[in-house]
């Protein structure tokens, strides 16, 4: 394929176990590009096996970015993904970037922008408003200075409404409101200049792939991975500890259920998740071509 017609960006979405990573790696090799993660669980370094991250051998074949760069103790957000993806785009000019993953919100943020409003849960908003009602505005400003000194420097200690808003945002997203103001509503990728794909695989075949993949995870050491994570004593509400496979294998390690039951439960949950992903992409990305991995490869490379 002539370099002049190579796409600047390729976006590969689709349900779990649909062959996204293999396709992205193949395209990165053929195009001389970089694979960029767009999956909310593959960002965690503690979940290499359970999240089915690319192997060391895969990473040796082509550069991979935004994989395993976040500790399980952190709650990674779509806002942080936008900032990370923006940095990748800025630092790799001229290189084809293949964004791949199953997190629809990440692709929506890349191509449509992201609003802070949807990122602040009601319970977070209610907690900060209750706190604000119990302390003087100066204490709000002091709290914001501890959490987000850049934003605190921009606000008056008496401006309680804006202080509350800034605290809500930094608490809910881990991103400063000042950063959100730069990125919210601003797409990073122009779909007119990108190839976009939603992978489609027969439901029966997808279920079989999910089962084979989870069995392989266990064979390769997923139990040890979950054991190490469990030993850290982290909050079970953190996203990494709720990843499919982690609670189920942890239950086995705790002697609560047999291994076969843990595996079966994780496979069922993965299938249900794949169905939800498929529905999400069908409803929200109706204008994205839906195709098999082989058809997607031909479409991107311009081959017959």
N, C-alpha and C positions, 0 to 999 in steps of 0.2 A: 504493500500500500504506500503510495507516494506520501512523503512527509507533509506536503502542502495541504493534503486533505485529511490529515489525522485529526480526530476530534480533540479539542482542548480538555474536555471532561466527559467521562462516561459515568452514568448513574445506574447502578444495578441494585434493584430492590427485589423483595420477594420473601416468601415464607421460609422458616427454618428448614435446613436440610435440602433445599431446592437446587443446590449446586452453585450458589453465588460465588463463594470463595474460589472454587476451581476455575470458574469462568473469568473472574477478575485477574487471577494470577496468569492465566493463559493470555489474556489481552495485554496485561502489563509487559509480558515478555515480548509479544509480537509488536507492540507499539513503542517499546522502550520507555514505558511509563512507570507510575508509582501507584500502588494499591493503598487506598485510604479507608480506614474503618468508619462505618456508619452504623454500628451496632452497639446498643447501650450496655451490654454485658461484656463484650470483648475489650472494652477499655480497661477492665480490671486485671491487674497483674496477677492477682491471686487465683484467677479462673481460667487459666490457659486451656485445661482439658475440658472442664465442665461447659465452658462457653464455646468450645470447638474453634478456638483461635488457630490461625495458620501455624503450621509446624515450623521448627527451626529450618528444616530443609526447604520449605516453601519460601521462607523469608530470605534464604540465600539465593533464590532464583530471581527475585525482584524486590525492590525496596517496599517496605510496608510501614505505614505511619498511623499513629493514633491507636495502636494496639498495646494493651498492657501498660499504659502510662499512668494509671490512677490506682491508688491504694484502696483496698476494700473498706477502709474506715471512712472513706469520703462518699458523699452522695452526689455523684456526677449528674449534671443536668443538661438539658438541651441548650441552655444559654452558654454553658462552658464549651459544649461541642461547637457551637457557632464561632466562638472565639478561636478555638483550636483549628477548626477548618479554615477560617479566614487566614490564620497564620500560615497554614500549609499552602494555600493558594498563593499567598504573597511571596513565600520563600522558594517556590518551585515554578518560576515563570518559564513558559515554553515547554514544560514537560506535560505529557498527557497524564491526567489524574483520574484514576478509576475509583470512585466512591462506591463502596459495597456494604450492604448490611440489611437487617430486617426491621430497623426502627423507623417507622414511617414519619414520626415527628422530626427526626433529623433531616430527612430528605425534604420535608415541607419547609423546615427552617432554611435549608440551603437555597431553595428555589422560590420561596414565597416570603421569606422573612419570618420573624418570630416576635410575638408580643409578650411583654412582661406580665400582662394581666392574667393570662392563662397559666403562668408559672407560679402564682401565689395562691396556695390552698386557703380555703375559708378558715381552717383552724389556725393557720399561721397569722392571718390577718386579725382574727378575733383575739388571739393571745397578745399581740402587740398593742392592740387598742385598749385591752384591759390593763396592760402594764402602764400605758401612757396615762390612763385615768388615775393611777395611783402614785405618780411621781411628777415632780416639776419638769418643765421642758429642758432645763439645764441638764438633768440626769439623762434624758433621752439623747441629748447631744453628746454627753460623755460616753454613753453606751455605743453610739454610732462611731465615735472616735476610736473606740477599742476595736470595733468590728470592720469599719470601713473609713479609715482616716481621710482618704481622698474625697469622698463624698461629704464627710463632716466638715471639711475645710470650705466647702462651697455653700453651706447652709448656716443661717443664723441660729444661735441657741434658742431663740424664742419662737422659731418657726416649727411648731410642734407637728403640724399636719405633714409637712415635707419630711420631717425627721422620722415620723412613723412610717411613711411610705418607703423611705430608704432602708429602714430596719427590716421591714417586711420582705423587701426584695433580696437583700443580702442574706437573710435567714433562709428564705425559701429556695433560692437558686445558687447561692455561693458566689454570685456575680454582683459587683457593684452597680448601683443604679446608673452611675455615670457611664459605665461600659454598656449597659443596656440601652441607654439613650443614643449611643453610637450605632448599635447593631440592630435594634428593633425595627421591624418593617422594611429592612433593606436586604433583598435577596443577594446572596453571594455568587450565584451561578445563573446565567442567562440561559434558559432552556432552548432558546433559538440557536445557541452555539454548542449545545451538548447533546449527546446520545443518551436517551433514557429508556430503561427497560424494567419491566416487572416479570420475573421468571415465573413460568407456569409448569407445574409437574402434575401428572395424574395422581389423584388422591391416594389410590391404593399403593402406588409406587412410593409416594412421599411417606406414608406410614411405615413402609418397609425400610426406607432409608433412615428414618428416625430411630427405629428399633436397632438397626445395625450400628448406627453411629453411637448410640448410648452404650451398647454392649462393648464397643471398641474403647470408649472413654474409660469404662471400668477396667478393662484389660490393661490399659496404658497407665493407670494410676490415679483415676479420679477419686478413689476412696482416700488415698493419702493427701490429695489436694484439699478435700473437704475436711479431713482430720486436722490439717495444719490451720485451716481457716477457723474451725471450731475452737481450737486451742487458744486463739487470740481473745476469745471472750467478747467479741464485738456485739453491738446492738443488733438483734435479729431483724429489726425493722429496716436496716440499711439495704439498699438495692442489691448489693453483691450477695448478701446472705439470703435473699429471696429468689435468686436465679434458679430456674428449673433445674433440678438435680441436687442442689445443695441441701434443702430441707429434707429431701427424701433419703439421701445417702447419710445425712447426719442422724436421721432417725434410726437407720440401721446401725450406725456406729454406737449409738446410745443403747442398743439392745431392745429397741421398741418394736421393730418389725424385721422380718427376714430380708436378706439381700434381694431375693427374687421379687418380693413385693415392692421394695423400694424402686427397683429398676422398672417394674411394670407401671408403677404410679408415675414415675418421671416420663416414661414413654407416652402414657395417656395424656399427661399435661402438655407435653411438647406437641402432640397432635392437635389438641384443643387450641394451643397458642398459634399453631400454623394456620388453623382455620380462621382465627380472629385476624391474623395478619393479612390473609388473602382477602377477607371481607373489607378490611381497612383500605388496602391498596385499590381494590375494585371500586370502592365508593369515593375515595379521596383523590385517586390518581387515574380517573377513568380515561384520560387522554394519553396515558403512557402505554406504549405497545406492550402487549402481554404475549410472551412467547417462550419456547423451549430454550435451554442453554445453547444448543447448536444453532438455532435460528438467530439467536442474539449475537453469537460470534460472527456469523455471516453478515448480519446487518451492520455491525460496527466496523468490520474489516472491509466491507464492500465486496465480498466474494460471493460466488454462486454456489 
